[in-house]
Amino acid sequence: MFVVAVVVTRYVVPAGDQPAPPAELPEWPTSFTSFLASIPTIFFAYQCHVSAVPIYASMNDRSPSAWLTGL
């Protein structure tokens, strides 16, 4: 909960040394190295989504609220 509170606080009240957000976010990779840098994120997302089905199947209470809270 502490980490969540710090992230929300920093989002609402940015620190003085925090850089300003970029004016425009790129939609496509600007270079081949930036494309390669996104591959670990894609692999992690794929691995998590593949694991979600067996986790859901093993739950005793398969209601949406139990899935969201992890209880």
mmCIF file of the N, C-alpha and C atoms, coordinates in Angstrom:
data_MODEL
# 
_entry.id   MODEL 
# 
loop_
_atom_site.group_PDB 
_atom_site.id 
_atom_site.type_symbol 
_atom_site.label_atom_id 
_atom_site.label_alt_id 
_atom_site.label_comp_id 
_atom_site.label_asym_id 
_atom_site.label_entity_id 
_atom_site.label_seq_id 
_atom_site.pdbx_PDB_ins_code 
_atom_site.Cartn_x 
_atom_site.Cartn_y 
_atom_site.Cartn_z 
_atom_site.occupancy 
_atom_site.B_iso_or_equiv 
_atom_site.pdbx_formal_charge 
_atom_site.auth_seq_id 
_atom_site.auth_comp_id 
_atom_site.auth_asym_id 
_atom_site.auth_atom_id 
_atom_site.pdbx_PDB_model_num 
ATOM 1   N N  . MET A 1 1  ? 0.824   -1.182  0.000   1.00 0.00 ? 1  MET A N  1 
ATOM 2   C CA . MET A 1 1  ? 0.000   0.000   0.000   1.00 0.00 ? 1  MET A CA 1 
ATOM 3   C C  . MET A 1 1  ? 0.877   1.258   0.000   1.00 0.00 ? 1  MET A C  1 
ATOM 4   N N  . PHE A 1 2  ? 2.041   1.169   0.627   1.00 0.00 ? 2  PHE A N  1 
ATOM 5   C CA . PHE A 1 2  ? 2.929   2.320   0.669   1.00 0.00 ? 2  PHE A CA 1 
ATOM 6   C C  . PHE A 1 2  ? 3.380   2.724   -0.734  1.00 0.00 ? 2  PHE A C  1 
ATOM 7   N N  . VAL A 1 3  ? 3.742   1.739   -1.535  1.00 0.00 ? 3  VAL A N  1 
ATOM 8   C CA . VAL A 1 3  ? 4.198   2.028   -2.899  1.00 0.00 ? 3  VAL A CA 1 
ATOM 9   C C  . VAL A 1 3  ? 3.079   2.675   -3.703  1.00 0.00 ? 3  VAL A C  1 
ATOM 10  N N  . VAL A 1 4  ? 1.867   2.181   -3.562  1.00 0.00 ? 4  VAL A N  1 
ATOM 11  C CA . VAL A 1 4  ? 0.727   2.760   -4.276  1.00 0.00 ? 4  VAL A CA 1 
ATOM 12  C C  . VAL A 1 4  ? 0.513   4.204   -3.839  1.00 0.00 ? 4  VAL A C  1 
ATOM 13  N N  . ALA A 1 5  ? 0.613   4.470   -2.532  1.00 0.00 ? 5  ALA A N  1 
ATOM 14  C CA . ALA A 1 5  ? 0.440   5.833   -2.033  1.00 0.00 ? 5  ALA A CA 1 
ATOM 15  C C  . ALA A 1 5  ? 1.520   6.766   -2.573  1.00 0.00 ? 5  ALA A C  1 
ATOM 16  N N  . VAL A 1 6  ? 2.764   6.296   -2.637  1.00 0.00 ? 6  VAL A N  1 
ATOM 17  C CA . VAL A 1 6  ? 3.846   7.128   -3.163  1.00 0.00 ? 6  VAL A CA 1 
ATOM 18  C C  . VAL A 1 6  ? 3.635   7.421   -4.646  1.00 0.00 ? 6  VAL A C  1 
ATOM 19  N N  . VAL A 1 7  ? 3.235   6.422   -5.417  1.00 0.00 ? 7  VAL A N  1 
ATOM 20  C CA . VAL A 1 7  ? 3.017   6.631   -6.853  1.00 0.00 ? 7  VAL A CA 1 
ATOM 21  C C  . VAL A 1 7  ? 1.884   7.624   -7.084  1.00 0.00 ? 7  VAL A C  1 
ATOM 22  N N  . VAL A 1 8  ? 0.797   7.469   -6.369  1.00 0.00 ? 8  VAL A N  1 
ATOM 23  C CA . VAL A 1 8  ? -0.334  8.389   -6.536  1.00 0.00 ? 8  VAL A CA 1 
ATOM 24  C C  . VAL A 1 8  ? 0.068   9.794   -6.101  1.00 0.00 ? 8  VAL A C  1 
ATOM 25  N N  . THR A 1 9  ? 0.788   9.911   -4.992  1.00 0.00 ? 9  THR A N  1 
ATOM 26  C CA . THR A 1 9  ? 1.222   11.226  -4.517  1.00 0.00 ? 9  THR A CA 1 
ATOM 27  C C  . THR A 1 9  ? 2.154   11.889  -5.522  1.00 0.00 ? 9  THR A C  1 
ATOM 28  N N  . ARG A 1 10 ? 3.097   11.148  -6.063  1.00 0.00 ? 10 ARG A N  1 
ATOM 29  C CA . ARG A 1 10 ? 4.025   11.705  -7.048  1.00 0.00 ? 10 ARG A CA 1 
ATOM 30  C C  . ARG A 1 10 ? 3.309   12.076  -8.340  1.00 0.00 ? 10 ARG A C  1 
ATOM 31  N N  . TYR A 1 11 ? 2.248   11.383  -8.671  1.00 0.00 ? 11 TYR A N  1 
ATOM 32  C CA . TYR A 1 11 ? 1.490   11.715  -9.877  1.00 0.00 ? 11 TYR A CA 1 
ATOM 33  C C  . TYR A 1 11 ? 0.732   13.030  -9.685  1.00 0.00 ? 11 TYR A C  1 
ATOM 34  N N  . VAL A 1 12 ? 0.128   13.184  -8.512  1.00 0.00 ? 12 VAL A N  1 
ATOM 35  C CA . VAL A 1 12 ? -0.676  14.376  -8.253  1.00 0.00 ? 12 VAL A CA 1 
ATOM 36  C C  . VAL A 1 12 ? 0.220   15.585  -7.963  1.00 0.00 ? 12 VAL A C  1 
ATOM 37  N N  . VAL A 1 13 ? 1.256   15.388  -7.124  1.00 0.00 ? 13 VAL A N  1 
ATOM 38  C CA . VAL A 1 13 ? 2.160   16.469  -6.747  1.00 0.00 ? 13 VAL A CA 1 
ATOM 39  C C  . VAL A 1 13 ? 3.567   16.073  -7.180  1.00 0.00 ? 13 VAL A C  1 
ATOM 40  N N  . PRO A 1 14 ? 3.989   16.428  -8.401  1.00 0.00 ? 14 PRO A N  1 
ATOM 41  C CA . PRO A 1 14 ? 5.308   16.014  -8.875  1.00 0.00 ? 14 PRO A CA 1 
ATOM 42  C C  . PRO A 1 14 ? 6.418   16.686  -8.073  1.00 0.00 ? 14 PRO A C  1 
ATOM 43  N N  . ALA A 1 15 ? 7.540   15.988  -7.913  1.00 0.00 ? 15 ALA A N  1 
ATOM 44  C CA . ALA A 1 15 ? 8.704   16.524  -7.223  1.00 0.00 ? 15 ALA A CA 1 
ATOM 45  C C  . ALA A 1 15 ? 9.384   17.568  -8.099  1.00 0.00 ? 15 ALA A C  1 
ATOM 46  N N  . GLY A 1 16 ? 10.188  18.425  -7.484  1.00 0.00 ? 16 GLY A N  1 
ATOM 47  C CA . GLY A 1 16 ? 10.873  19.475  -8.224  1.00 0.00 ? 16 GLY A CA 1 
ATOM 48  C C  . GLY A 1 16 ? 11.897  18.935  -9.201  1.00 0.00 ? 16 GLY A C  1 
ATOM 49  N N  . ASP A 1 17 ? 12.526  17.791  -8.870  1.00 0.00 ? 17 ASP A N  1 
ATOM 50  C CA . ASP A 1 17 ? 13.550  17.233  -9.744  1.00 0.00 ? 17 ASP A CA 1 
ATOM 51  C C  . ASP A 1 17 ? 12.991  16.241  -10.757 1.00 0.00 ? 17 ASP A C  1 
ATOM 52  N N  . GLN A 1 18 ? 11.688  16.063  -10.761 1.00 0.00 ? 18 GLN A N  1 
ATOM 53  C CA . GLN A 1 18 ? 11.061  15.121  -11.682 1.00 0.00 ? 18 GLN A CA 1 
ATOM 54  C C  . GLN A 1 18 ? 10.947  15.750  -13.067 1.00 0.00 ? 18 GLN A C  1 
ATOM 55  N N  . PRO A 1 19 ? 11.399  15.059  -14.120 1.00 0.00 ? 19 PRO A N  1 
ATOM 56  C CA . PRO A 1 19 ? 11.312  15.648  -15.459 1.00 0.00 ? 19 PRO A CA 1 
ATOM 57  C C  . PRO A 1 19 ? 9.864   15.786  -15.921 1.00 0.00 ? 19 PRO A C  1 
ATOM 58  N N  . ALA A 1 20 ? 9.641   16.753  -16.773 1.00 0.00 ? 20 ALA A N  1 
ATOM 59  C CA . ALA A 1 20 ? 8.301   16.974  -17.321 1.00 0.00 ? 20 ALA A CA 1 
ATOM 60  C C  . ALA A 1 20 ? 7.948   15.836  -18.277 1.00 0.00 ? 20 ALA A C  1 
ATOM 61  N N  . PRO A 1 21 ? 6.677   15.471  -18.364 1.00 0.00 ? 21 PRO A N  1 
ATOM 62  C CA . PRO A 1 21 ? 6.285   14.412  -19.302 1.00 0.00 ? 21 PRO A CA 1 
ATOM 63  C C  . PRO A 1 21 ? 6.493   14.878  -20.742 1.00 0.00 ? 21 PRO A C  1 
ATOM 64  N N  . PRO A 1 22 ? 6.732   13.952  -21.646 1.00 0.00 ? 22 PRO A N  1 
ATOM 65  C CA . PRO A 1 22 ? 6.948   14.357  -23.041 1.00 0.00 ? 22 PRO A CA 1 
ATOM 66  C C  . PRO A 1 22 ? 5.664   14.947  -23.640 1.00 0.00 ? 22 PRO A C  1 
ATOM 67  N N  . ALA A 1 23 ? 5.844   15.866  -24.549 1.00 0.00 ? 23 ALA A N  1 
ATOM 68  C CA . ALA A 1 23 ? 4.697   16.520  -25.175 1.00 0.00 ? 23 ALA A CA 1 
ATOM 69  C C  . ALA A 1 23 ? 3.916   15.549  -26.052 1.00 0.00 ? 23 ALA A C  1 
ATOM 70  N N  . GLU A 1 24 ? 4.637   14.653  -26.715 1.00 0.00 ? 24 GLU A N  1 
ATOM 71  C CA . GLU A 1 24 ? 3.984   13.692  -27.596 1.00 0.00 ? 24 GLU A CA 1 
ATOM 72  C C  . GLU A 1 24 ? 4.647   12.335  -27.430 1.00 0.00 ? 24 GLU A C  1 
ATOM 73  N N  . LEU A 1 25 ? 3.844   11.309  -27.242 1.00 0.00 ? 25 LEU A N  1 
ATOM 74  C CA . LEU A 1 25 ? 4.372   9.958   -27.119 1.00 0.00 ? 25 LEU A CA 1 
ATOM 75  C C  . LEU A 1 25 ? 4.405   9.294   -28.485 1.00 0.00 ? 25 LEU A C  1 
ATOM 76  N N  . PRO A 1 26 ? 5.508   8.645   -28.824 1.00 0.00 ? 26 PRO A N  1 
ATOM 77  C CA . PRO A 1 26 ? 5.587   7.992   -30.140 1.00 0.00 ? 26 PRO A CA 1 
ATOM 78  C C  . PRO A 1 26 ? 4.665   6.782   -30.207 1.00 0.00 ? 26 PRO A C  1 
ATOM 79  N N  . GLU A 1 27 ? 4.033   6.585   -31.328 1.00 0.00 ? 27 GLU A N  1 
ATOM 80  C CA . GLU A 1 27 ? 3.163   5.437   -31.534 1.00 0.00 ? 27 GLU A CA 1 
ATOM 81  C C  . GLU A 1 27 ? 3.912   4.247   -32.106 1.00 0.00 ? 27 GLU A C  1 
ATOM 82  N N  . TRP A 1 28 ? 5.003   4.503   -32.798 1.00 0.00 ? 28 TRP A N  1 
ATOM 83  C CA . TRP A 1 28 ? 5.800   3.448   -33.406 1.00 0.00 ? 28 TRP A CA 1 
ATOM 84  C C  . TRP A 1 28 ? 7.245   3.600   -32.955 1.00 0.00 ? 28 TRP A C  1 
ATOM 85  N N  . PRO A 1 29 ? 8.019   2.526   -32.966 1.00 0.00 ? 29 PRO A N  1 
ATOM 86  C CA . PRO A 1 29 ? 9.435   2.644   -32.598 1.00 0.00 ? 29 PRO A CA 1 
ATOM 87  C C  . PRO A 1 29 ? 10.165  3.600   -33.545 1.00 0.00 ? 29 PRO A C  1 
ATOM 88  N N  . THR A 1 30 ? 11.032  4.401   -32.959 1.00 0.00 ? 30 THR A N  1 
ATOM 89  C CA . THR A 1 30 ? 11.777  5.362   -33.768 1.00 0.00 ? 30 THR A CA 1 
ATOM 90  C C  . THR A 1 30 ? 13.079  4.769   -34.300 1.00 0.00 ? 30 THR A C  1 
ATOM 91  N N  . SER A 1 31 ? 13.527  3.666   -33.724 1.00 0.00 ? 31 SER A N  1 
ATOM 92  C CA . SER A 1 31 ? 14.743  3.016   -34.199 1.00 0.00 ? 31 SER A CA 1 
ATOM 93  C C  . SER A 1 31 ? 14.641  1.514   -33.926 1.00 0.00 ? 31 SER A C  1 
ATOM 94  N N  . PHE A 1 32 ? 15.567  0.776   -34.492 1.00 0.00 ? 32 PHE A N  1 
ATOM 95  C CA . PHE A 1 32 ? 15.570  -0.666  -34.292 1.00 0.00 ? 32 PHE A CA 1 
ATOM 96  C C  . PHE A 1 32 ? 15.857  -1.023  -32.838 1.00 0.00 ? 32 PHE A C  1 
ATOM 97  N N  . THR A 1 33 ? 16.706  -0.260  -32.162 1.00 0.00 ? 33 THR A N  1 
ATOM 98  C CA . THR A 1 33 ? 17.013  -0.545  -30.757 1.00 0.00 ? 33 THR A CA 1 
ATOM 99  C C  . THR A 1 33 ? 15.805  -0.279  -29.856 1.00 0.00 ? 33 THR A C  1 
ATOM 100 N N  . SER A 1 34 ? 15.003  0.729   -30.175 1.00 0.00 ? 34 SER A N  1 
ATOM 101 C CA . SER A 1 34 ? 13.797  0.960   -29.373 1.00 0.00 ? 34 SER A CA 1 
ATOM 102 C C  . SER A 1 34 ? 12.784  -0.159  -29.592 1.00 0.00 ? 34 SER A C  1 
ATOM 103 N N  . PHE A 1 35 ? 12.775  -0.731  -30.787 1.00 0.00 ? 35 PHE A N  1 
ATOM 104 C CA . PHE A 1 35 ? 11.919  -1.888  -31.039 1.00 0.00 ? 35 PHE A CA 1 
ATOM 105 C C  . PHE A 1 35 ? 12.393  -3.080  -30.211 1.00 0.00 ? 35 PHE A C  1 
ATOM 106 N N  . LEU A 1 36 ? 13.697  -3.313  -30.174 1.00 0.00 ? 36 LEU A N  1 
ATOM 107 C CA . LEU A 1 36 ? 14.241  -4.426  -29.391 1.00 0.00 ? 36 LEU A CA 1 
ATOM 108 C C  . LEU A 1 36 ? 13.992  -4.233  -27.895 1.00 0.00 ? 36 LEU A C  1 
ATOM 109 N N  . ALA A 1 37 ? 13.968  -3.004  -27.436 1.00 0.00 ? 37 ALA A N  1 
ATOM 110 C CA . ALA A 1 37 ? 13.728  -2.729  -26.022 1.00 0.00 ? 37 ALA A CA 1 
ATOM 111 C C  . ALA A 1 37 ? 12.301  -3.077  -25.609 1.00 0.00 ? 37 ALA A C  1 
ATOM 112 N N  . SER A 1 38 ? 11.364  -3.137  -26.550 1.00 0.00 ? 38 SER A N  1 
ATOM 113 C CA . SER A 1 38 ? 9.974   -3.452  -26.210 1.00 0.00 ? 38 SER A CA 1 
ATOM 114 C C  . SER A 1 38 ? 9.705   -4.958  -26.157 1.00 0.00 ? 38 SER A C  1 
ATOM 115 N N  . ILE A 1 39 ? 10.611  -5.762  -26.651 1.00 0.00 ? 39 ILE A N  1 
ATOM 116 C CA . ILE A 1 39 ? 10.383  -7.211  -26.709 1.00 0.00 ? 39 ILE A CA 1 
ATOM 117 C C  . ILE A 1 39 ? 10.201  -7.839  -25.322 1.00 0.00 ? 39 ILE A C  1 
ATOM 118 N N  . PRO A 1 40 ? 10.995  -7.503  -24.292 1.00 0.00 ? 40 PRO A N  1 
ATOM 119 C CA . PRO A 1 40 ? 10.747  -8.099  -22.971 1.00 0.00 ? 40 PRO A CA 1 
ATOM 120 C C  . PRO A 1 40 ? 9.346   -7.813  -22.430 1.00 0.00 ? 40 PRO A C  1 
ATOM 121 N N  . THR A 1 41 ? 8.824   -6.622  -22.683 1.00 0.00 ? 41 THR A N  1 
ATOM 122 C CA . THR A 1 41 ? 7.468   -6.293  -22.227 1.00 0.00 ? 41 THR A CA 1 
ATOM 123 C C  . THR A 1 41 ? 6.433   -7.153  -22.938 1.00 0.00 ? 41 THR A C  1 
ATOM 124 N N  . ILE A 1 42 ? 6.611   -7.371  -24.218 1.00 0.00 ? 42 ILE A N  1 
ATOM 125 C CA . ILE A 1 42 ? 5.683   -8.203  -24.985 1.00 0.00 ? 42 ILE A CA 1 
ATOM 126 C C  . ILE A 1 42 ? 5.735   -9.647  -24.482 1.00 0.00 ? 42 ILE A C  1 
ATOM 127 N N  . PHE A 1 43 ? 6.934   -10.165 -24.249 1.00 0.00 ? 43 PHE A N  1 
ATOM 128 C CA . PHE A 1 43 ? 7.071   -11.535 -23.729 1.00 0.00 ? 43 PHE A CA 1 
ATOM 129 C C  . PHE A 1 43 ? 6.446   -11.672 -22.348 1.00 0.00 ? 43 PHE A C  1 
ATOM 130 N N  . PHE A 1 44 ? 6.644   -10.676 -21.475 1.00 0.00 ? 44 PHE A N  1 
ATOM 131 C CA . PHE A 1 44 ? 6.067   -10.730 -20.128 1.00 0.00 ? 44 PHE A CA 1 
ATOM 132 C C  . PHE A 1 44 ? 4.542   -10.724 -20.198 1.00 0.00 ? 44 PHE A C  1 
ATOM 133 N N  . ALA A 1 45 ? 3.970   -9.883  -21.054 1.00 0.00 ? 45 ALA A N  1 
ATOM 134 C CA . ALA A 1 45 ? 2.516   -9.822  -21.187 1.00 0.00 ? 45 ALA A CA 1 
ATOM 135 C C  . ALA A 1 45 ? 1.959   -11.145 -21.709 1.00 0.00 ? 45 ALA A C  1 
ATOM 136 N N  . TYR A 1 46 ? 2.648   -11.745 -22.677 1.00 0.00 ? 46 TYR A N  1 
ATOM 137 C CA . TYR A 1 46 ? 2.196   -13.026 -23.205 1.00 0.00 ? 46 TYR A CA 1 
ATOM 138 C C  . TYR A 1 46 ? 2.259   -14.106 -22.131 1.00 0.00 ? 46 TYR A C  1 
ATOM 139 N N  . GLN A 1 47 ? 3.337   -14.141 -21.362 1.00 0.00 ? 47 GLN A N  1 
ATOM 140 C CA . GLN A 1 47 ? 3.484   -15.145 -20.316 1.00 0.00 ? 47 GLN A CA 1 
ATOM 141 C C  . GLN A 1 47 ? 2.403   -14.990 -19.254 1.00 0.00 ? 47 GLN A C  1 
ATOM 142 N N  . CYS A 1 48 ? 2.080   -13.762 -18.875 1.00 0.00 ? 48 CYS A N  1 
ATOM 143 C CA . CYS A 1 48 ? 1.043   -13.536 -17.863 1.00 0.00 ? 48 CYS A CA 1 
ATOM 144 C C  . CYS A 1 48 ? -0.331  -13.930 -18.377 1.00 0.00 ? 48 CYS A C  1 
ATOM 145 N N  . HIS A 1 49 ? -0.631  -13.618 -19.629 1.00 0.00 ? 49 HIS A N  1 
ATOM 146 C CA . HIS A 1 49 ? -1.965  -13.923 -20.126 1.00 0.00 ? 49 HIS A CA 1 
ATOM 147 C C  . HIS A 1 49 ? -2.141  -15.426 -20.315 1.00 0.00 ? 49 HIS A C  1 
ATOM 148 N N  . VAL A 1 50 ? -1.078  -16.165 -20.619 1.00 0.00 ? 50 VAL A N  1 
ATOM 149 C CA . VAL A 1 50 ? -1.168  -17.618 -20.733 1.00 0.00 ? 50 VAL A CA 1 
ATOM 150 C C  . VAL A 1 50 ? -1.411  -18.240 -19.366 1.00 0.00 ? 50 VAL A C  1 
ATOM 151 N N  . SER A 1 51 ? -0.836  -17.669 -18.318 1.00 0.00 ? 51 SER A N  1 
ATOM 152 C CA . SER A 1 51 ? -1.012  -18.196 -16.956 1.00 0.00 ? 51 SER A CA 1 
ATOM 153 C C  . SER A 1 51 ? -2.383  -17.882 -16.378 1.00 0.00 ? 51 SER A C  1 
ATOM 154 N N  . ALA A 1 52 ? -3.080  -16.906 -16.913 1.00 0.00 ? 52 ALA A N  1 
ATOM 155 C CA . ALA A 1 52 ? -4.352  -16.485 -16.335 1.00 0.00 ? 52 ALA A CA 1 
ATOM 156 C C  . ALA A 1 52 ? -5.430  -17.564 -16.443 1.00 0.00 ? 52 ALA A C  1 
ATOM 157 N N  . VAL A 1 53 ? -5.455  -18.312 -17.516 1.00 0.00 ? 53 VAL A N  1 
ATOM 158 C CA . VAL A 1 53 ? -6.501  -19.326 -17.702 1.00 0.00 ? 53 VAL A CA 1 
ATOM 159 C C  . VAL A 1 53 ? -6.390  -20.454 -16.666 1.00 0.00 ? 53 VAL A C  1 
ATOM 160 N N  . PRO A 1 54 ? -5.222  -21.065 -16.438 1.00 0.00 ? 54 PRO A N  1 
ATOM 161 C CA . PRO A 1 54 ? -5.149  -22.096 -15.406 1.00 0.00 ? 54 PRO A CA 1 
ATOM 162 C C  . PRO A 1 54 ? -5.396  -21.562 -13.995 1.00 0.00 ? 54 PRO A C  1 
ATOM 163 N N  . ILE A 1 55 ? -4.990  -20.326 -13.733 1.00 0.00 ? 55 ILE A N  1 
ATOM 164 C CA . ILE A 1 55 ? -5.251  -19.748 -12.410 1.00 0.00 ? 55 ILE A CA 1 
ATOM 165 C C  . ILE A 1 55 ? -6.748  -19.587 -12.212 1.00 0.00 ? 55 ILE A C  1 
ATOM 166 N N  . TYR A 1 56 ? -7.448  -19.076 -13.214 1.00 0.00 ? 56 TYR A N  1 
ATOM 167 C CA . TYR A 1 56 ? -8.898  -18.909 -13.113 1.00 0.00 ? 56 TYR A CA 1 
ATOM 168 C C  . TYR A 1 56 ? -9.588  -20.269 -12.956 1.00 0.00 ? 56 TYR A C  1 
ATOM 169 N N  . ALA A 1 57 ? -9.115  -21.269 -13.683 1.00 0.00 ? 57 ALA A N  1 
ATOM 170 C CA . ALA A 1 57 ? -9.734  -22.593 -13.610 1.00 0.00 ? 57 ALA A CA 1 
ATOM 171 C C  . ALA A 1 57 ? -9.537  -23.239 -12.242 1.00 0.00 ? 57 ALA A C  1 
ATOM 172 N N  . SER A 1 58 ? -8.469  -22.886 -11.534 1.00 0.00 ? 58 SER A N  1 
ATOM 173 C CA . SER A 1 58 ? -8.211  -23.505 -10.235 1.00 0.00 ? 58 SER A CA 1 
ATOM 174 C C  . SER A 1 58 ? -8.884  -22.770 -9.080  1.00 0.00 ? 58 SER A C  1 
ATOM 175 N N  . MET A 1 59 ? -9.543  -21.664 -9.356  1.00 0.00 ? 59 MET A N  1 
ATOM 176 C CA . MET A 1 59 ? -10.197 -20.898 -8.285  1.00 0.00 ? 59 MET A CA 1 
ATOM 177 C C  . MET A 1 59 ? -11.488 -21.586 -7.839  1.00 0.00 ? 59 MET A C  1 
ATOM 178 N N  . ASN A 1 60 ? -11.722 -21.579 -6.536  1.00 0.00 ? 60 ASN A N  1 
ATOM 179 C CA . ASN A 1 60 ? -12.972 -22.130 -6.007  1.00 0.00 ? 60 ASN A CA 1 
ATOM 180 C C  . ASN A 1 60 ? -14.144 -21.194 -6.306  1.00 0.00 ? 60 ASN A C  1 
ATOM 181 N N  . ASP A 1 61 ? -13.950 -19.904 -6.081  1.00 0.00 ? 61 ASP A N  1 
ATOM 182 C CA . ASP A 1 61 ? -14.979 -18.898 -6.338  1.00 0.00 ? 61 ASP A CA 1 
ATOM 183 C C  . ASP A 1 61 ? -14.591 -18.171 -7.621  1.00 0.00 ? 61 ASP A C  1 
ATOM 184 N N  . ARG A 1 62 ? -15.305 -18.429 -8.706  1.00 0.00 ? 62 ARG A N  1 
ATOM 185 C CA . ARG A 1 62 ? -14.959 -17.845 -10.004 1.00 0.00 ? 62 ARG A CA 1 
ATOM 186 C C  . ARG A 1 62 ? -15.755 -16.589 -10.325 1.00 0.00 ? 62 ARG A C  1 
ATOM 187 N N  . SER A 1 63 ? -16.177 -15.873 -9.306  1.00 0.00 ? 63 SER A N  1 
ATOM 188 C CA . SER A 1 63 ? -16.908 -14.625 -9.545  1.00 0.00 ? 63 SER A CA 1 
ATOM 189 C C  . SER A 1 63 ? -15.932 -13.535 -9.975  1.00 0.00 ? 63 SER A C  1 
ATOM 190 N N  . PRO A 1 64 ? -16.435 -12.528 -10.691 1.00 0.00 ? 64 PRO A N  1 
ATOM 191 C CA . PRO A 1 64 ? -15.547 -11.434 -11.114 1.00 0.00 ? 64 PRO A CA 1 
ATOM 192 C C  . PRO A 1 64 ? -14.877 -10.708 -9.953  1.00 0.00 ? 64 PRO A C  1 
ATOM 193 N N  . SER A 1 65 ? -15.607 -10.544 -8.835  1.00 0.00 ? 65 SER A N  1 
ATOM 194 C CA . SER A 1 65 ? -14.997 -9.852  -7.704  1.00 0.00 ? 65 SER A CA 1 
ATOM 195 C C  . SER A 1 65 ? -13.848 -10.664 -7.113  1.00 0.00 ? 65 SER A C  1 
ATOM 196 N N  . ALA A 1 66 ? -13.963 -11.982 -7.057  1.00 0.00 ? 66 ALA A N  1 
ATOM 197 C CA . ALA A 1 66 ? -12.875 -12.803 -6.546  1.00 0.00 ? 66 ALA A CA 1 
ATOM 198 C C  . ALA A 1 66 ? -11.692 -12.797 -7.509  1.00 0.00 ? 66 ALA A C  1 
ATOM 199 N N  . TRP A 1 67 ? -11.944 -12.730 -8.789  1.00 0.00 ? 67 TRP A N  1 
ATOM 200 C CA . TRP A 1 67 ? -10.858 -12.690 -9.782  1.00 0.00 ? 67 TRP A CA 1 
ATOM 201 C C  . TRP A 1 67 ? -10.084 -11.377 -9.671  1.00 0.00 ? 67 TRP A C  1 
ATOM 202 N N  . LEU A 1 68 ? -10.792 -10.266 -9.465  1.00 0.00 ? 68 LEU A N  1 
ATOM 203 C CA . LEU A 1 68 ? -10.141 -8.969  -9.379  1.00 0.00 ? 68 LEU A CA 1 
ATOM 204 C C  . LEU A 1 68 ? -9.382  -8.784  -8.072  1.00 0.00 ? 68 LEU A C  1 
ATOM 205 N N  . THR A 1 69 ? -9.899  -9.328  -6.985  1.00 0.00 ? 69 THR A N  1 
ATOM 206 C CA . THR A 1 69 ? -9.246  -9.131  -5.688  1.00 0.00 ? 69 THR A CA 1 
ATOM 207 C C  . THR A 1 69 ? -8.226  -10.221 -5.400  1.00 0.00 ? 69 THR A C  1 
ATOM 208 N N  . GLY A 1 70 ? -8.301  -11.347 -6.057  1.00 0.00 ? 70 GLY A N  1 
ATOM 209 C CA . GLY A 1 70 ? -7.347  -12.424 -5.835  1.00 0.00 ? 70 GLY A CA 1 
ATOM 210 C C  . GLY A 1 70 ? -7.625  -13.226 -4.594  1.00 0.00 ? 70 GLY A C  1 
ATOM 211 N N  . LEU A 1 71 ? -8.838  -13.160 -4.087  1.00 0.00 ? 71 LEU A N  1 
ATOM 212 C CA . LEU A 1 71 ? -9.182  -13.909 -2.868  1.00 0.00 ? 71 LEU A CA 1 
ATOM 213 C C  . LEU A 1 71 ? -9.609  -15.316 -3.177  1.00 0.00 ? 71 LEU A C  1 
# 
